[in-house]
Amino acid sequence: MTSDLPDQVAGEDDQEPSLEELGLVTPPEDAPEPFNDLLTAPEAFDDLLPLLPQRSSAPQTWRVTVSDAKYHWYDLFAGFPERPDIRDPVGRQLRRMQFDLEATMEKRLIYFVINRPIVRFDPTRSVSWAFFSLKLTVPILVGSEGKRATVQMDLEVPFAATLKKPVVSMTDRFITLNWGGLVEAFSIHEVLQRYDHSLKIPSKVQYVGQTKDPAGRLVRARLSAVQRIHHNNSEDNDLLLLVQRMQVEVLCDDGDPGDQPVNQNAVAADMLLKDRVDAIECALIRYFEGPIMQGRTSREVDVRRERLREIEASNHLESVRIDLRIADDNPYNDLYSVAAPASRAHVFDCTFNDGAVMTAPVPLAAPSKARA
């Protein structure tokens, strides 16, 4: 789920980026906690009354699936890293990663903070090539004990390449492939997501949140809950963000309110989307973090409960089914937590009672065996 864009040597990246472009500006000290955005004072809508969404009085059931998902290696951004040198392939890749993650701060997306055992390239060992192919075997180290393993990269010659086989160089976190005409750079986690390997390690969900935050504290490593997890798990684990875009199908006798012509303006569309993403976020928190939201304040618990009451009443919401399955057959998609078992197929139903979420796993039919 990494970007397929090659790491070009020249272009717009030749311009030295500013601190603002890199997202390294400290957010305002008085910026409110992100969960406070769940509630909006009624007077804020006084000037927007003609644009507010027209809602149905018919009961609704939602079906939620994942339409897009991408991993970001949080450790590369935490703690105000040095400005990347864009003359270096790794520096350009870091800059693109920063821009990519910062763009999510203006969107209503769901993110999971996940831990995985530390994994690094092993620059002390050599890479090897298969005969008559571009299959590259790369040495890696897994876990705090540094267990030796390998990953095979089945390469394809890029269009701009002037070499048939790239010149390979490694650090513990990045590998670069110099094809002559261009240089590609990949982090260790991008390589593990792109190519087949034998590491079947599930990802532990530590926290669930929503990316929408004009202050951009997540990408600037200024979100206290995430920083606490990073501090407590950084020695033996890598920390990644799994950002997901959710697709919501509304089952209602009157149809989806979001499809009505009267709700096609930007204000109405965003308010309906906010209802849905806020409810999904609260449901995922309950599913992965359990009935006791560890590390969350009593104020946040109260705000989320009040918000769910509002969503349930305004949408006449009866139930929600959330399906987190991703088509990509990658072991990174095996998720578990203190409250949820390890699985690549987390599917569960949600019901609501006075602002509280109840979740129930949905049994999945076993795949049928092909007949001889």
C-alpha positions in Angstrom: 0.0 0.0 0.0 2.9 2.3 -0.6 3.1 4.8 -3.4 4.0 3.6 -6.9 5.5 6.9 -7.8 9.3 6.6 -8.7 11.8 8.7 -6.9 12.8 11.2 -9.7 16.2 12.8 -9.5 15.1 16.2 -10.8 12.0 18.3 -10.9 10.0 20.4 -8.4 12.0 18.7 -5.6 15.0 20.8 -6.5 13.5 23.7 -4.5 14.5 23.8 -0.9 11.3 23.3 1.2 10.3 25.7 4.0 9.5 24.6 7.5 5.8 25.1 6.8 6.0 22.9 3.8 7.6 20.1 5.8 5.0 20.4 8.6 7.6 21.2 11.2 5.8 24.3 12.7 4.6 23.9 16.3 0.8 24.1 16.5 -0.9 26.7 18.7 -0.5 25.9 22.4 -4.2 26.5 23.0 -5.4 24.2 20.2 -8.3 22.1 21.5 -8.1 18.3 21.8 -9.3 16.7 18.6 -12.3 15.0 20.3 -13.8 18.4 21.1 -14.5 18.7 17.4 -17.1 16.0 17.9 -19.5 18.6 19.4 -20.4 21.9 17.8 -22.2 24.7 19.6 -25.7 25.2 18.0 -25.0 28.9 17.5 -22.3 27.9 15.0 -25.0 27.0 12.6 -27.0 30.3 12.7 -25.5 31.5 9.5 -25.8 28.1 7.8 -29.4 27.2 8.3 -30.3 27.2 4.5 -27.4 24.8 3.9 -27.9 22.3 6.7 -28.7 18.7 5.6 -32.3 17.6 5.2 -32.6 14.3 7.1 -35.0 11.4 6.7 -37.3 10.2 9.5 -37.0 6.6 8.3 -34.8 4.2 10.3 -31.2 3.8 8.9 -28.8 0.9 8.9 -25.2 1.5 7.8 -22.8 -0.9 6.0 -19.2 0.2 6.4 -16.3 -1.1 4.3 -12.7 0.0 3.6 -12.3 1.7 0.3 -8.6 2.7 0.7 -5.8 2.0 3.2 -2.2 3.1 3.6 0.5 2.6 6.2 2.8 5.5 7.4 5.9 4.8 9.5 5.4 7.2 12.4 8.9 6.9 13.8 10.2 8.8 10.8 8.2 11.8 11.8 8.1 11.8 15.6 10.0 14.4 17.5 10.7 17.0 14.9 13.3 15.2 12.7 15.9 17.1 10.9 14.9 18.7 7.6 15.3 16.1 4.8 18.0 16.8 2.3 16.1 16.8 -0.9 19.3 16.3 -2.9 19.4 12.8 -1.5 17.0 10.0 -2.6 16.1 9.1 1.0 15.5 12.8 1.8 13.1 13.2 -1.2 11.2 10.1 -0.1 10.9 11.4 3.5 9.6 14.7 2.2 6.9 12.9 0.1 6.0 10.8 3.1 5.5 14.0 5.2 3.4 15.6 2.5 1.3 12.5 2.1 0.5 12.2 5.8 0.0 15.9 6.3 -2.7 15.9 3.6 -4.8 13.6 5.7 -5.2 16.2 8.4 -7.8 18.0 6.2 -9.8 14.8 5.6 -12.2 12.7 7.7 -10.3 9.5 7.7 -9.8 6.8 10.4 -6.3 5.9 11.6 -5.0 3.1 13.7 -1.9 3.4 15.8 -0.2 0.0 15.5 2.9 -1.6 16.9 5.0 -4.2 15.2 8.3 -5.8 16.3 11.3 -3.8 15.3 12.7 -4.7 11.9 15.7 -3.3 10.0 17.8 -4.0 7.0 21.2 -5.6 7.8 23.9 -3.5 6.1 26.6 -5.9 7.5 25.5 -8.6 5.1 25.4 -8.6 1.3 22.4 -8.7 -1.0 22.3 -11.5 -3.6 20.7 -11.8 -7.1 19.0 -14.8 -8.6 20.4 -16.1 -11.9 18.8 -14.7 -15.1 16.3 -12.6 -13.1 15.8 -9.4 -11.1 14.9 -11.2 -7.9 16.9 -9.5 -5.2 17.4 -11.2 -1.8 17.8 -8.6 1.0 19.1 -9.4 4.5 17.0 -8.1 7.5 17.0 -8.2 11.3 13.8 -8.9 13.2 12.9 -8.2 16.8 14.9 -6.7 19.6 17.1 -9.8 19.5 18.1 -9.2 15.9 17.0 -12.5 14.4 18.3 -12.9 10.9 15.9 -13.2 8.0 15.6 -12.2 4.4 13.0 -10.7 2.0 12.9 -11.2 -1.7 12.3 -8.2 -4.0 11.1 -9.2 -7.4 12.1 -6.1 -9.3 10.9 -4.7 -12.6 13.0 -2.3 -14.7 11.4 1.2 -14.6 10.7 3.1 -17.8 13.4 5.7 -17.1 16.1 3.2 -16.2 19.4 3.2 -18.1 20.8 0.2 -16.3 19.4 -3.4 -16.6 20.2 -4.1 -13.0 20.3 -1.4 -10.2 23.2 -0.5 -7.9 21.9 -1.3 -4.4 22.8 0.5 -1.2 21.4 0.1 2.3 21.1 1.7 5.7 19.3 0.1 8.5 16.0 1.8 7.6 16.2 2.4 3.8 17.3 0.7 0.6 18.1 2.6 -2.6 18.1 1.3 -6.1 20.1 3.3 -8.6 18.8 2.5 -12.1 21.0 5.2 -13.7 18.1 7.2 -15.0 16.4 7.4 -11.6 16.9 6.3 -8.1 14.2 4.6 -6.0 14.3 4.6 -2.2 12.1 2.4 0.0 11.9 2.1 3.8 12.1 -1.4 5.4 8.3 -1.3 6.0 7.5 -0.3 2.4 9.6 -3.3 1.2 7.8 -5.7 3.6 4.4 -4.4 2.3 5.3 -4.6 -1.4 7.1 -8.0 -1.5 6.5 -11.5 -0.3 8.2 -12.7 2.8 7.7 -15.3 5.6 7.2 -12.9 8.5 3.6 -13.6 9.6 3.5 -11.0 12.5 0.1 -9.4 13.3 -0.1 -5.7 13.9 -1.2 -4.6 17.4 -3.8 -1.8 17.5 -2.9 0.5 20.3 -5.2 3.5 19.5 -8.0 4.6 17.2 -8.5 8.2 16.0 -9.7 10.5 13.2 -7.3 12.4 11.0 -9.4 15.6 10.8 -7.4 18.2 12.8 -6.5 21.6 11.4 -3.7 21.9 14.0 -2.1 18.8 12.4 -0.8 17.5 15.7 -0.6 13.9 14.5 1.9 14.5 11.7 3.8 17.0 13.9 4.1 14.5 16.7 2.2 16.7 19.1 -0.8 14.5 19.9 -0.2 13.4 23.5 -2.0 10.1 23.4 0.0 8.9 20.4 3.3 10.3 21.7 2.7 8.4 24.9 2.3 5.1 23.0 5.4 5.9 21.0 7.5 6.6 24.1 6.3 3.4 25.9 6.9 1.1 22.9 9.8 2.6 20.9 12.6 0.3 22.1 11.3 -3.1 20.9 8.7 -2.0 18.4 8.1 0.1 15.4 5.1 2.4 15.4 3.0 2.8 12.2 -0.2 4.6 11.3 -2.8 2.7 9.3 -5.0 5.3 7.6 -8.3 4.1 6.1 -11.0 5.8 4.0 -14.4 4.3 4.8 -17.2 3.7 2.4 -20.6 3.9 4.0 -23.7 2.3 2.4 -26.9 3.7 3.9 -29.9 1.3 4.0 -33.1 3.3 4.4 -36.6 3.3 2.9 -36.1 6.9 1.8 -32.7 6.3 0.3 -29.4 7.8 1.4 -29.9 11.4 2.5 -26.4 12.2 1.1 -27.8 11.4 -2.4 -30.7 13.9 -2.2 -30.3 17.0 -4.4 -31.0 19.3 -1.4 -27.9 17.9 0.4 -25.4 18.3 -2.4 -23.9 21.5 -1.0 -20.6 21.3 0.8 -21.9 22.1 4.2 -24.6 19.5 4.2 -22.3 16.8 2.6 -19.6 17.4 5.3 -22.1 17.3 8.2 -23.5 14.0 7.0 -20.0 12.6 6.5 -19.0 13.9 9.9 -21.9 12.0 11.5 -20.8 8.8 9.8 -17.1 9.0 10.5 -17.7 10.1 14.1 -19.9 7.1 14.7 -17.4 4.7 13.0 -14.6 6.1 15.1 -16.5 5.5 18.4 -17.4 2.0 17.3 -13.9 1.1 16.4 -12.6 2.5 19.7 -15.1 0.2 21.5 -14.1 -2.8 19.4 -10.3 -2.5 19.6 -9.9 -0.8 23.0 -12.8 -2.6 24.9 -15.4 -1.1 27.2 -12.8 0.8 29.2 -11.1 3.3 26.8 -7.6 3.1 28.2 -5.6 6.3 28.2 -8.7 8.5 27.4 -10.0 11.1 29.9 -13.4 11.0 31.5 -14.1 14.2 29.6 -13.5 12.5 26.2 -15.7 9.5 27.3 -18.5 11.9 28.1 -18.1 13.9 24.9 -18.2 10.7 22.8 -21.3 9.4 24.5 -23.1 12.7 24.0 -22.1 12.7 20.3 -23.4 9.2 19.7 -26.7 10.1 21.3 -26.9 13.0 18.8 -26.0 10.9 15.8 -28.4 8.1 16.7 -31.3 10.5 17.1 -30.7 12.7 14.1 -30.1 9.8 11.7 -32.6 7.4 13.3 -29.7 5.0 13.3 -30.6 1.4 14.3 -27.3 -0.5 13.6 -24.0 -0.4 11.9 -22.0 -3.3 10.4 -18.3 -2.6 10.0 -16.2 -4.8 7.7 -12.4 -4.1 7.9 -11.3 -6.6 5.3 -8.8 -5.3 2.8 -8.3 -7.0 -0.6 -4.5 -6.8 -0.3 -3.2 -10.1 0.9 -0.6 -8.7 3.2 0.3 -9.9 6.7 0.3 -6.3 7.9 -3.5 -6.4 7.6 -3.6 -9.0 10.4 -4.8 -6.8 13.3 -5.3 -7.5 17.0 -5.5 -5.6 20.2 -6.1 -6.1 23.9 -9.8 -6.6 23.2 -9.8 -8.1 19.7 -8.3 -11.4 18.4 -5.7 -11.5 15.6 -7.5 -11.6 12.3 -7.4 -10.2 8.8 -11.3 -10.3 8.7 -12.6 -8.1 11.5 -16.4 -7.9 10.8 -18.8 -6.9 13.5 -22.2 -5.4 14.2 -22.7 -2.3 16.3 -25.8 -1.2 18.2 -26.3 1.8 20.4 -27.9 2.4 23.8 -27.9 5.8 25.4 -24.6 6.8 23.7 -22.9 3.5 24.5 -21.7 1.1 21.7 -22.2 -2.6 21.8 -20.3 -4.7 19.3 -20.8 -8.3 18.3 -18.5 -10.2 15.9 -20.1 -11.5 12.7 -19.3 -15.2 12.0 -17.9 -15.6 8.5 -18.6 -18.5 6.3 -15.6 -20.8 5.8 -14.3 -20.8 2.2 -15.7 -23.7 0.2 -13.3 -26.4 -0.9 -13.0 -26.9 -4.7 -14.2 -30.3 -5.9 -11.8 -32.6 -7.6 
